[in-house]
Amino acid sequence: MTVVDEPSALDAIVALAEFETLARSVMDRGAFDYVAGGAWDELSLGEAEQAWRRRRLRPRVLVDVDHVDPASTLLGRPVSLPLAIAPMAAQGIAHPDAEIAVARAAATAGVPVIVSTMSTHSIEDVAAAAPAAIRWFQLYTQADPGRSRSLVERAAAAGYEAIVLTVDLPVLGYRERDLRNGWNLSVALGNFRDDAPTHASHGRDGTGYDILLDELDRGLTWKDLATIRSWSALPIVLKGILTAEDARIAVAEGVDGIAVSNHGARQLDRTVATADALELIVEAVAGRTEIWVDGGIRRGLDVVTALALGALGMLLGRPAFWALAAGGQAGVERALAILRTETILAMTLLGARTPDEIVRAHVAG
């Protein structure tokens, strides 16, 4: 069920923030809080957007901005915006079309979509339903290495073009909203159909969260990257880097990209905001691999700010989820269209015709 069924109603939405209100009205309370919430006191959650908003732009004038184009490349693929849809689990709790709707919207908008290990629809079903989408697969390594390898091989066989390896989830953060709501992630997950109809019923006791934690590989270390790389020819991006120290190791390990991320502030609270971590990581990497950033991206102003601080691309998370809940595929398409319009306007007023023309001097401080 969606709350916005008419195209005219979607057209009336003018900011990404409006989708959250609509999503709250249609989603189950526990499901909404699972997506919206952060860890512990949610300090990092609140700071995610604020960190971008603290930045002040330095526009240049008398620049010929008759033609402004936000197109770029990510992992060598042309994209219409320097943006991809972030991996988000169990999108079926927002809309029955789930990842299929998001992938189709991403294809229409010309941006990549990252499909989660914990997706409602399987790797193969998303690929079949959205063949035109640039699809990357997000991997949570499993306690059983054979299971991890199978996921990677399935993604490669289904035409996914990269592996986005999440590296910041050895355990789940302390999520008070979920505890109060009794939310346990006992929902159907398409990539595990061979085991059971739901991820939480593999013939064992416990909640969905308990099963998830048992199946994650808590022993993942840098030495395992070579093994994961051997499973396919796909490029590997590490998602969850927050320090220059880890960024340098990632470069030394030969990864194809880094996503500066604190997991949507859902893991360790009081972590540095990604907007504040970004520049030190950019300096440490020194152009040796691609750098993306997520966390609190809500405006085209955030996009140009991130570009100025050195990111090549951004990952859009919760706003896409809310748009899915509010309007299905059309909702996500509307959200991406809004962000595109905002980005082009911001670039024009900043005096930058392409993302490459946005430089550090465009942001104060």
Disulfide bonds with the S-S distance in Angstrom:
none
